[in-house]
Amino acid sequence: MDYATLIDAPTWAFISATDACYPADTASLSITQQRAIYDAMCRRFHQDYPPGIVAEDGPVAGVPCRIFPGASPAVIYLHGGGFVVGGLDSHDDICAEIRAETGLAVVCVDYRLSPEHLHPAALEDTLAVARALGMDGPILLAGDSAGGNLAAAAAHVLRAEPRIRVLGQVLIYPGLGGDVDTGSYLTHAHAPMLTRADVLFYAGIRHGGEAPQADPTVSPLHDTDFTSLPPTVAFGAECDPLCDDAATYAQAIRLGGGLAQSFTEQGLVHGYLRARHSVPRSAASFARITTALSALARREWPYGDAS
């Protein structure tokens, strides 16, 4: 794959700055050490809150959360990190800017991580928060990478619970359980920022071994029923082994009679949200993400019909 052509100079600068945060022996370090390195990397790209934006930490249904007060519906945000790293600080500024751009309340969930807490612990935390907030009014689900997986898995569970109204979900370079032996998993197996081997490594940690098969709580794409899901907007990064999952998932929802739109963000890489202030392509994608959340909050679908 000719990444020298696909990836522009600002994105390469972002990749280089990210790589510089990781010691050469990172993969051999303990999970605790890897978390510290990831957190330091996120701090490297952290932006100040937009003017007027505030947050407070507190439990929701017993789950630690960071709450950015705002309008209803609340955006429940699930951070990325392979189910292993990340937390309230890693995506803090992203959530602050979603709050600023949409005016909506944002609740970032500090779900339990693997390997201390194997699947379904993270999903259980996600569902607990969604149910608690959903009892007070409609909600939106959003997340990046592993968080996109959790958002989608929660949507599949919650559609059977009529008291919880999910107005929509926005998934950002999500890993949804696509076939790792075809498509972007092979074409971009050695992409910058995330490789196919990385995907398999994190899956093993999440489950303490091989991932279960045909379990939609693990891999939403393995579900056999894609009906009655909320309107969905999914974003794939072109230079990412997970890229095809976004489009495949959106197509499955459309075939099930639902509303879904996918975007393949050209020349972008996994984790590009952190580049939204330095890479024009990432800034444009972030604008599409916040526009999608705002439209779903208004119960609008700006992408045409479901065909």
C-alpha positions as CSV (number, residue, x, y, z in Angstrom):
1,M,0.0,0.0,0.0
2,D,1.4,3.4,-1.1
3,Y,0.8,5.4,2.1
4,A,3.3,8.0,0.8
5,T,0.6,8.9,-1.7
6,L,-2.6,8.3,0.4
7,I,-1.5,10.2,3.5
8,D,-0.8,13.9,3.3
9,A,2.0,15.8,5.1
10,P,0.0,17.1,8.1
11,T,-1.2,13.5,8.8
12,W,2.3,12.2,8.6
13,A,3.4,14.8,11.1
14,F,0.6,13.6,13.4
15,I,1.8,10.0,13.0
16,S,5.4,10.9,13.7
17,A,4.4,12.9,16.8
18,T,2.3,9.9,18.0
19,D,5.1,7.4,17.3
20,A,7.5,9.5,19.3
21,C,5.5,9.0,22.4
22,Y,6.0,5.2,22.3
23,P,9.3,3.5,23.4
24,A,10.5,0.8,21.0
25,D,9.8,-1.9,23.6
26,T,6.2,-0.8,24.4
27,A,4.7,-4.1,23.3
28,S,6.8,-6.0,25.8
29,L,5.9,-3.7,28.8
30,S,3.3,-4.4,31.4
31,I,-0.3,-3.3,30.9
32,T,0.2,-0.7,33.6
33,Q,3.2,0.7,31.8
34,Q,1.4,0.7,28.5
35,R,-1.5,2.6,30.0
36,A,0.9,5.2,31.4
37,I,2.4,5.6,27.9
38,Y,-1.0,5.9,26.2
39,D,-2.1,8.5,28.8
40,A,1.1,10.5,28.2
41,M,0.5,10.4,24.5
42,C,-3.0,11.7,24.9
43,R,-1.8,14.5,27.0
44,R,0.6,15.4,24.2
45,F,-2.4,16.2,22.0
46,H,-4.8,17.5,24.7
47,Q,-6.5,20.8,23.9
48,D,-7.8,23.3,26.4
49,Y,-11.6,23.3,26.9
50,P,-13.5,25.8,24.6
51,P,-14.6,28.9,26.5
52,G,-17.5,28.3,28.8
53,I,-17.3,24.5,28.9
54,V,-17.1,22.9,32.3
55,A,-17.2,19.3,33.5
56,E,-17.7,17.4,36.7
57,D,-16.8,13.8,37.6
58,G,-19.4,11.6,39.3
59,P,-21.0,8.2,39.2
60,V,-23.9,7.3,36.9
61,A,-25.5,4.0,38.0
62,G,-22.3,3.3,40.0
63,V,-20.0,3.8,36.9
64,P,-17.5,6.6,37.1
65,C,-18.3,9.3,34.4
66,R,-17.3,12.8,33.4
67,I,-20.3,14.9,32.7
68,F,-20.3,18.0,30.5
69,P,-23.7,19.6,31.3
70,G,-25.8,20.7,28.3
71,A,-29.0,20.2,26.4
72,S,-31.0,17.0,25.9
73,P,-30.5,14.4,24.5
74,A,-27.3,13.4,26.3
75,V,-24.5,12.0,24.2
76,I,-23.1,8.9,26.0
77,Y,-19.5,8.8,24.8
78,L,-17.4,5.6,24.9
79,H,-13.6,6.2,24.6
80,G,-11.3,4.1,22.4
81,G,-8.2,2.2,23.6
82,G,-8.7,-1.4,22.6
83,F,-10.7,-2.1,25.8
84,V,-7.3,-2.0,27.6
85,V,-6.1,1.7,27.8
86,G,-7.8,5.0,28.1
87,G,-10.2,6.6,30.5
88,L,-11.8,9.9,31.5
89,D,-8.7,12.0,30.7
90,S,-7.7,10.3,27.4
91,H,-10.7,11.7,25.5
92,D,-11.5,14.6,27.8
93,D,-10.9,17.4,25.3
94,I,-12.7,15.6,22.5
95,C,-15.8,15.3,24.7
96,A,-15.5,19.0,25.6
97,E,-15.4,20.0,22.0
98,I,-18.4,17.8,21.2
99,R,-20.3,19.6,23.9
100,A,-19.2,23.0,22.6
101,E,-20.1,22.2,18.9
102,T,-23.4,20.6,19.6
103,G,-24.7,22.2,22.8
104,L,-25.6,18.7,24.0
105,A,-24.8,17.2,27.3
106,V,-21.9,14.7,27.0
107,V,-21.3,11.9,29.4
108,C,-18.0,10.1,29.0
109,V,-18.0,6.6,30.6
110,D,-15.0,5.3,32.5
111,Y,-15.9,1.6,31.8
112,R,-13.9,-1.2,33.3
113,L,-10.8,-2.3,31.3
114,S,-9.3,-5.6,30.4
115,P,-7.5,-7.7,31.4
116,E,-8.6,-7.1,34.9
117,H,-12.2,-7.1,33.7
118,L,-12.9,-9.3,30.7
119,H,-15.9,-9.0,28.4
120,P,-18.8,-8.3,29.1
121,A,-17.7,-5.9,31.9
122,A,-17.2,-2.8,29.7
123,L,-20.5,-3.5,28.0
124,E,-22.3,-3.9,31.3
125,D,-21.0,-0.5,32.4
126,T,-22.1,1.1,29.1
127,L,-25.6,-0.4,29.4
128,A,-25.9,0.6,33.1
129,V,-25.2,4.3,32.2
130,A,-27.4,4.2,29.1
131,R,-30.3,2.8,31.1
132,A,-29.9,5.2,33.9
133,L,-29.8,8.3,31.6
134,G,-32.3,6.8,29.3
135,M,-34.9,6.7,32.0
136,D,-34.8,10.5,32.1
137,G,-35.1,11.1,28.4
138,P,-33.8,10.1,24.9
139,I,-30.0,9.5,24.5
140,L,-27.4,9.3,21.8
141,L,-24.6,6.8,21.7
142,A,-21.2,7.7,20.3
143,G,-17.7,6.3,20.5
144,D,-14.4,5.7,18.8
145,S,-12.6,2.5,18.1
146,A,-13.3,0.1,21.0
147,G,-15.9,2.7,22.1
148,G,-17.6,2.5,18.8
149,N,-17.9,-1.3,19.3
150,L,-19.5,-0.7,22.8
151,A,-21.9,1.9,21.4
152,A,-23.1,-0.4,18.7
153,A,-23.3,-3.4,21.0
154,A,-25.4,-1.4,23.4
155,A,-27.7,-0.3,20.6
156,H,-28.3,-3.9,19.7
157,V,-29.3,-4.7,23.3
158,L,-31.3,-1.6,24.0
159,R,-33.6,-1.9,21.0
160,A,-35.4,-4.6,22.9
161,E,-36.0,-2.2,25.8
162,P,-38.8,0.2,24.8
163,R,-38.4,2.5,27.8
164,I,-34.9,3.5,26.6
165,R,-35.1,5.6,23.5
166,V,-31.8,5.8,21.5
167,L,-32.2,8.6,19.0
168,G,-29.1,7.5,17.1
169,Q,-25.5,6.4,17.2
170,V,-22.3,7.9,15.8
171,L,-19.4,5.4,15.4
172,I,-15.9,6.6,14.7
173,Y,-13.4,4.2,13.2
174,P,-15.2,1.4,15.1
175,G,-14.1,-2.2,15.4
176,L,-17.3,-4.2,14.9
177,G,-16.0,-7.7,14.3
178,G,-15.5,-7.7,10.5
179,D,-13.7,-10.6,8.8
180,V,-10.0,-10.2,9.6
181,D,-9.1,-12.3,6.6
182,T,-10.5,-10.0,4.0
183,G,-10.9,-6.5,2.8
184,S,-9.3,-3.6,4.7
185,Y,-8.0,-6.0,7.4
186,L,-5.6,-7.3,4.7
187,T,-5.2,-4.2,2.5
188,H,-4.2,-2.1,5.5
189,A,-2.8,-4.9,7.7
190,H,0.3,-2.8,8.2
191,A,-1.2,0.7,8.3
192,P,0.4,3.4,10.5
193,M,-1.2,3.8,13.9
194,L,-3.0,0.4,14.0
195,T,-2.1,-2.9,12.4
196,R,-4.1,-6.1,11.9
197,A,-1.8,-7.7,14.5
198,D,-2.7,-5.0,17.0
199,V,-6.4,-5.7,16.4
200,L,-5.9,-9.4,17.2
201,F,-3.7,-8.6,20.2
202,Y,-6.3,-6.4,21.9
203,A,-9.1,-8.9,21.1
204,G,-7.1,-11.6,23.0
205,I,-6.6,-9.3,26.0
206,R,-10.3,-8.4,26.0
207,H,-11.3,-12.1,26.3
208,G,-8.4,-13.7,28.0
209,G,-7.9,-15.7,24.8
210,E,-9.6,-16.2,21.5
211,A,-12.7,-14.0,20.9
212,P,-16.1,-15.8,21.0
213,Q,-17.7,-16.3,17.6
214,A,-21.2,-15.3,16.6
215,D,-21.7,-13.1,19.6
216,P,-23.1,-9.7,18.7
217,T,-22.2,-8.3,22.2
218,V,-18.6,-8.9,21.1
219,S,-18.9,-8.3,17.4
220,P,-22.1,-6.4,16.3
221,L,-21.5,-7.4,12.7
222,H,-22.0,-11.1,13.8
223,D,-25.7,-10.3,14.7
224,T,-28.3,-12.0,12.5
225,D,-30.9,-9.2,13.0
226,F,-30.2,-5.6,12.0
227,T,-33.8,-4.4,12.3
228,S,-35.0,-1.8,14.7
229,L,-31.6,-0.2,15.2
230,P,-31.3,3.5,15.7
231,P,-30.2,5.8,12.9
232,T,-26.5,5.3,12.5
233,V,-23.6,7.3,11.1
234,A,-20.3,5.5,10.9
235,F,-16.9,6.9,10.1
236,G,-14.1,4.7,8.8
237,A,-10.5,5.9,8.3
238,E,-9.2,4.9,4.9
239,C,-5.8,3.8,6.1
240,D,-6.9,1.5,8.9
241,P,-7.5,-2.2,9.0
242,L,-10.9,-1.5,10.6
243,C,-12.0,0.7,7.8
244,D,-14.5,-1.6,6.1
245,D,-16.4,-2.3,9.4
246,A,-18.1,1.1,9.2
247,A,-19.4,0.7,5.7
248,T,-20.3,-3.0,6.2
249,Y,-22.3,-2.2,9.4
250,A,-24.1,0.7,7.7
251,Q,-25.1,-1.5,4.8
252,A,-26.4,-4.2,7.1
253,I,-28.6,-1.7,8.9
254,R,-29.9,-0.3,5.5
255,L,-30.7,-3.9,4.4
256,G,-32.6,-4.3,7.6
257,G,-34.8,-1.3,6.7
258,G,-33.0,1.2,8.9
259,L,-31.3,4.5,8.4
260,A,-27.5,4.4,8.1
261,Q,-24.8,6.4,6.5
262,S,-21.1,5.7,6.3
263,F,-18.1,7.9,5.5
264,T,-14.7,6.6,4.5
265,E,-12.4,9.5,5.5
266,Q,-9.7,9.6,2.8
267,G,-6.1,9.5,3.8
268,L,-6.9,9.3,7.5
269,V,-5.6,6.8,10.0
270,H,-6.8,5.2,13.2
271,G,-6.9,7.7,16.1
272,Y,-7.3,10.7,13.9
273,L,-9.6,12.5,16.3
274,R,-6.5,13.6,18.2
275,A,-5.3,15.4,15.0
276,R,-8.4,17.5,14.6
277,H,-6.5,20.7,15.4
278,S,-3.5,19.9,13.2
279,V,-4.8,18.0,10.2
280,P,-7.4,19.7,7.9
281,R,-8.9,16.3,6.9
282,S,-9.4,15.4,10.5
283,A,-10.9,18.7,11.3
284,A,-13.4,18.2,8.4
285,S,-14.3,14.8,9.7
286,F,-14.8,16.1,13.2
287,A,-17.1,18.7,11.8
288,R,-19.1,15.9,10.1
289,I,-19.2,14.0,13.4
290,T,-20.6,16.9,15.4
291,T,-23.0,17.8,12.6
292,A,-24.3,14.2,12.6
293,L,-24.8,14.3,16.4
294,S,-26.7,17.6,16.2
295,A,-28.9,16.3,13.4
296,L,-29.7,13.1,15.2
297,A,-30.5,15.1,18.4
298,R,-33.0,17.1,16.3
299,R,-34.5,13.8,15.0
300,E,-33.4,14.8,11.5
301,W,-31.8,12.5,8.9
302,P,-29.8,14.6,6.4
303,Y,-28.5,11.8,4.2
304,G,-31.5,10.9,2.1
305,D,-33.4,7.7,2.3
306,A,-32.2,4.3,3.5
307,S,-31.6,2.8,0.0
